[in-house]
Amino acid sequence: MIEQLNRVITRHRTTIELVAVMMRIFSFSLVSWLGPKSPFLFVWALNTADAVALSWCAILRKDKAYTLLNVFWVGVGIVGMIRARGF
């Protein structure tokens, strides 16, 4: 199952990375535009989803720097979602 998914991701990696980067730009733009009125749970969920996609692509490419960066963002996103929920 994972191998099949890895093959699909590898085949469409460029598109997946482009969409994930656009998601990240959109989520941070939303915070910049709306400030404290931002839907923070949505922003963090979107940011975490793009970080997962970018991490997976970086792992498959064996790119250690981008793997570390995006896995870090997954962690930041999880903390952000927890805080956005009021915990």
Secondary structure, DSSP 4 states (H G I P E B T S, - for coil): -HHHHHHHHHHTHHHHHHHHHHHHHHHHHHHHHHGGGS-HHHHHHHHHHHHHHHHHHHHHHT-HHHHHHHHHHHHHHHHHHHHHTT-
